Amino acid sequence: MLMRSEPFTEVNRLAQQLFGATSTGTWSRPATMPVDAIRNGDEFVIALDLPGVDADAIDIDVERNVLTVRAERRPIDLGENATVQLTERPLGVFSRQLFLGDALDTEHINAAYDNGVLVLRIPIAEKAKPRKVTVAAHRHGEQKVITS
């Protein structure tokens, strides 16, 4: 139903974890963001960690069942007199692409952002939900409808 991540994004994420690099993402080479994908009844729930990102710096696109989330974490502005003593928080651009299955209704995605977590809810398409099929039985010139 879902979804797999873009493979090069996964390789980059694993390399960052392995080598401990906290790279700054750019628009041409964005850093990845952690994601959870959960089936919950008749919807898919996708949660992405984006702490410290303003809601207006989040961009969500869907094109041909490819969901792309891009966000930018900007440095806090402390004025000209501030001198950096330690910086560990990654800044810059973050991006994640997920390939959505045809069974998801991409026309009705709901997005909410709270406490640094972006939650996307994608309903399961009606055509993908289980349904009953009516069987028509013909018997000696009469038609009988059997519902299963």
Short mmCIF file of the C-alpha atoms (twelve columns), coordinates in Angstrom:
data_MODEL
# 
_entry.id   MODEL 
# 
loop_
_atom_site.group_PDB 
_atom_site.id 
_atom_site.type_symbol 
_atom_site.label_atom_id 
_atom_site.label_alt_id 
_atom_site.label_comp_id 
_atom_site.label_asym_id 
_atom_site.label_seq_id 
_atom_site.Cartn_x 
_atom_site.Cartn_y 
_atom_site.Cartn_z 
_atom_site.pdbx_PDB_model_num 
ATOM 1   C CA . MET A 1   0.000   0.000   0.000   1 
ATOM 2   C CA . LEU A 2   2.809   2.391   0.940   1 
ATOM 3   C CA . MET A 3   5.201   3.118   0.089   1 
ATOM 4   C CA . ARG A 4   8.797   2.975   -0.077  1 
ATOM 5   C CA . SER A 5   11.287  5.701   0.374   1 
ATOM 6   C CA . GLU A 6   13.445  7.050   -2.393  1 
ATOM 7   C CA . PRO A 7   16.503  4.739   -2.236  1 
ATOM 8   C CA . PHE A 8   19.250  7.375   -2.365  1 
ATOM 9   C CA . THR A 9   17.642  9.212   0.538   1 
ATOM 10  C CA . GLU A 10  17.906  6.029   2.591   1 
ATOM 11  C CA . VAL A 11  21.569  5.556   1.650   1 
ATOM 12  C CA . ASN A 12  22.353  9.163   2.646   1 
ATOM 13  C CA . ARG A 13  20.474  8.762   5.937   1 
ATOM 14  C CA . LEU A 14  22.357  5.564   6.785   1 
ATOM 15  C CA . ALA A 15  25.701  7.179   5.919   1 
ATOM 16  C CA . GLN A 16  24.897  10.123  8.198   1 
ATOM 17  C CA . GLN A 17  24.055  7.749   11.040  1 
ATOM 18  C CA . LEU A 18  27.179  5.670   10.460  1 
ATOM 19  C CA . PHE A 19  29.648  8.523   10.234  1 
ATOM 20  C CA . GLY A 20  27.898  10.813  12.703  1 
ATOM 21  C CA . ALA A 21  27.714  13.672  10.222  1 
ATOM 22  C CA . THR A 22  25.233  16.418  10.963  1 
ATOM 23  C CA . SER A 23  25.234  17.968  7.548   1 
ATOM 24  C CA . THR A 24  23.482  21.157  6.608   1 
ATOM 25  C CA . GLY A 25  20.930  20.475  3.928   1 
ATOM 26  C CA . THR A 26  20.738  22.645  0.833   1 
ATOM 27  C CA . TRP A 27  18.025  22.917  -1.801  1 
ATOM 28  C CA . SER A 28  20.117  20.822  -4.183  1 
ATOM 29  C CA . ARG A 29  21.211  18.308  -1.493  1 
ATOM 30  C CA . PRO A 30  18.616  18.275  1.278   1 
ATOM 31  C CA . ALA A 31  19.113  16.328  4.493   1 
ATOM 32  C CA . THR A 32  16.561  13.650  5.417   1 
ATOM 33  C CA . MET A 33  13.979  13.728  8.172   1 
ATOM 34  C CA . PRO A 34  12.852  10.763  10.288  1 
ATOM 35  C CA . VAL A 35  9.483   9.304   9.308   1 
ATOM 36  C CA . ASP A 36  6.969   6.785   10.646  1 
ATOM 37  C CA . ALA A 37  4.217   5.289   8.467   1 
ATOM 38  C CA . ILE A 38  1.318   3.501   10.151  1 
ATOM 39  C CA . ARG A 39  -1.866  1.903   8.829   1 
ATOM 40  C CA . ASN A 40  -4.727  2.900   11.131  1 
ATOM 41  C CA . GLY A 41  -8.042  1.424   10.000  1 
ATOM 42  C CA . ASP A 42  -9.113  3.160   6.795   1 
ATOM 43  C CA . GLU A 43  -6.221  5.610   6.656   1 
ATOM 44  C CA . PHE A 44  -2.465  5.804   6.474   1 
ATOM 45  C CA . VAL A 45  -0.773  8.064   9.004   1 
ATOM 46  C CA . ILE A 46  2.663   9.465   8.241   1 
ATOM 47  C CA . ALA A 47  4.577   11.330  10.960  1 
ATOM 48  C CA . LEU A 48  7.706   13.346  10.169  1 
ATOM 49  C CA . ASP A 49  9.985   14.944  12.764  1 
ATOM 50  C CA . LEU A 50  10.643  18.617  12.026  1 
ATOM 51  C CA . PRO A 51  11.553  20.225  15.359  1 
ATOM 52  C CA . GLY A 52  12.372  23.904  15.178  1 
ATOM 53  C CA . VAL A 53  10.765  24.373  11.763  1 
ATOM 54  C CA . ASP A 54  8.139   27.077  11.275  1 
ATOM 55  C CA . ALA A 55  4.896   25.808  9.770   1 
ATOM 56  C CA . ASP A 56  5.235   28.299  6.905   1 
ATOM 57  C CA . ALA A 57  8.607   26.722  5.990   1 
ATOM 58  C CA . ILE A 58  6.985   23.347  5.203   1 
ATOM 59  C CA . ASP A 59  6.062   22.459  1.614   1 
ATOM 60  C CA . ILE A 60  4.029   19.354  0.725   1 
ATOM 61  C CA . ASP A 61  3.468   18.200  -2.870  1 
ATOM 62  C CA . VAL A 62  1.848   15.156  -4.429  1 
ATOM 63  C CA . GLU A 63  2.497   14.330  -8.062  1 
ATOM 64  C CA . ARG A 64  1.699   10.974  -9.657  1 
ATOM 65  C CA . ASN A 65  1.471   9.249   -6.261  1 
ATOM 66  C CA . VAL A 66  4.830   10.629  -5.127  1 
ATOM 67  C CA . LEU A 67  4.528   12.559  -1.881  1 
ATOM 68  C CA . THR A 68  7.318   15.082  -1.302  1 
ATOM 69  C CA . VAL A 69  7.764   16.946  1.977   1 
ATOM 70  C CA . ARG A 70  10.364  19.735  2.085   1 
ATOM 71  C CA . ALA A 71  11.119  21.985  5.007   1 
ATOM 72  C CA . GLU A 72  13.742  24.491  6.032   1 
ATOM 73  C CA . ARG A 73  15.095  25.005  9.530   1 
ATOM 74  C CA . ARG A 74  16.611  28.451  9.778   1 
ATOM 75  C CA . PRO A 75  19.052  29.622  12.451  1 
ATOM 76  C CA . ILE A 76  17.586  31.676  15.246  1 
ATOM 77  C CA . ASP A 77  18.350  35.378  14.946  1 
ATOM 78  C CA . LEU A 78  20.139  36.660  18.044  1 
ATOM 79  C CA . GLY A 79  21.552  39.801  16.475  1 
ATOM 80  C CA . GLU A 80  25.034  40.904  15.478  1 
ATOM 81  C CA . ASN A 81  26.647  40.509  18.917  1 
ATOM 82  C CA . ALA A 82  26.005  36.749  19.163  1 
ATOM 83  C CA . THR A 83  29.036  34.448  18.954  1 
ATOM 84  C CA . VAL A 84  28.518  30.753  18.319  1 
ATOM 85  C CA . GLN A 85  30.033  28.599  21.073  1 
ATOM 86  C CA . LEU A 86  28.571  25.242  20.079  1 
ATOM 87  C CA . THR A 87  26.342  24.212  17.203  1 
ATOM 88  C CA . GLU A 88  24.963  20.680  16.895  1 
ATOM 89  C CA . ARG A 89  21.437  21.258  15.610  1 
ATOM 90  C CA . PRO A 90  21.227  20.601  11.880  1 
ATOM 91  C CA . LEU A 91  20.029  23.572  9.856   1 
ATOM 92  C CA . GLY A 92  19.028  24.032  6.271   1 
ATOM 93  C CA . VAL A 93  16.728  22.110  3.992   1 
ATOM 94  C CA . PHE A 94  15.179  18.724  4.756   1 
ATOM 95  C CA . SER A 95  13.289  16.574  2.284   1 
ATOM 96  C CA . ARG A 96  11.594  13.215  2.114   1 
ATOM 97  C CA . GLN A 97  9.880   11.456  -0.780  1 
ATOM 98  C CA . LEU A 98  7.459   8.593   -0.342  1 
ATOM 99  C CA . PHE A 99  5.912   6.587   -3.142  1 
ATOM 100 C CA . LEU A 100 2.229   6.084   -2.405  1 
ATOM 101 C CA . GLY A 101 0.340   3.051   -3.637  1 
ATOM 102 C CA . ASP A 102 -2.715  3.371   -5.883  1 
ATOM 103 C CA . ALA A 103 -4.870  2.247   -2.971  1 
ATOM 104 C CA . LEU A 104 -4.449  5.626   -1.238  1 
ATOM 105 C CA . ASP A 105 -6.711  8.626   -1.876  1 
ATOM 106 C CA . THR A 106 -4.155  11.362  -2.580  1 
ATOM 107 C CA . GLU A 107 -6.942  13.880  -3.277  1 
ATOM 108 C CA . HIS A 108 -7.895  14.005  0.422   1 
ATOM 109 C CA . ILE A 109 -4.629  14.271  2.360   1 
ATOM 110 C CA . ASN A 110 -4.913  16.072  5.691   1 
ATOM 111 C CA . ALA A 111 -1.798  17.721  7.194   1 
ATOM 112 C CA . ALA A 112 -1.361  18.958  10.776  1 
ATOM 113 C CA . TYR A 113 1.773   20.311  12.459  1 
ATOM 114 C CA . ASP A 114 2.148   20.342  16.233  1 
ATOM 115 C CA . ASN A 115 5.160   20.303  18.579  1 
ATOM 116 C CA . GLY A 116 7.620   19.780  15.728  1 
ATOM 117 C CA . VAL A 117 5.817   16.778  14.261  1 
ATOM 118 C CA . LEU A 118 4.101   16.921  10.869  1 
ATOM 119 C CA . VAL A 119 1.276   14.368  10.676  1 
ATOM 120 C CA . LEU A 120 -0.232  13.471  7.319   1 
ATOM 121 C CA . ARG A 121 -3.419  11.424  7.149   1 
ATOM 122 C CA . ILE A 122 -4.153  9.740   3.832   1 
ATOM 123 C CA . PRO A 123 -7.450  7.862   3.482   1 
ATOM 124 C CA . ILE A 124 -7.593  4.450   1.864   1 
ATOM 125 C CA . ALA A 125 -9.334  4.841   -1.517  1 
ATOM 126 C CA . GLU A 126 -12.866 3.454   -1.731  1 
ATOM 127 C CA . LYS A 127 -11.808 1.192   -4.607  1 
ATOM 128 C CA . ALA A 128 -9.224  -0.469  -2.321  1 
ATOM 129 C CA . LYS A 129 -11.582 -1.206  0.585   1 
ATOM 130 C CA . PRO A 130 -13.032 -4.713  0.971   1 
ATOM 131 C CA . ARG A 131 -16.498 -5.075  -0.503  1 
ATOM 132 C CA . LYS A 132 -19.120 -7.745  -1.160  1 
ATOM 133 C CA . VAL A 133 -19.685 -9.040  -4.660  1 
ATOM 134 C CA . THR A 134 -23.162 -10.023 -5.848  1 
ATOM 135 C CA . VAL A 135 -23.391 -13.319 -7.715  1 
ATOM 136 C CA . ALA A 136 -26.117 -13.818 -10.329 1 
ATOM 137 C CA . ALA A 137 -27.235 -17.429 -10.732 1 
ATOM 138 C CA . HIS A 138 -29.262 -18.592 -13.746 1 
ATOM 139 C CA . ARG A 139 -31.552 -21.580 -13.239 1 
ATOM 140 C CA . HIS A 140 -33.794 -23.041 -15.937 1 
ATOM 141 C CA . GLY A 141 -34.844 -19.801 -17.549 1 
ATOM 142 C CA . GLU A 142 -35.116 -17.706 -14.390 1 
ATOM 143 C CA . GLN A 143 -32.554 -15.436 -12.819 1 
ATOM 144 C CA . LYS A 144 -31.826 -15.619 -9.127  1 
ATOM 145 C CA . VAL A 145 -29.562 -13.120 -7.368  1 
ATOM 146 C CA . ILE A 146 -27.376 -14.454 -4.591  1 
ATOM 147 C CA . THR A 147 -25.680 -11.989 -2.283  1 
ATOM 148 C CA . SER A 148 -22.563 -13.130 -0.491  1 
# 
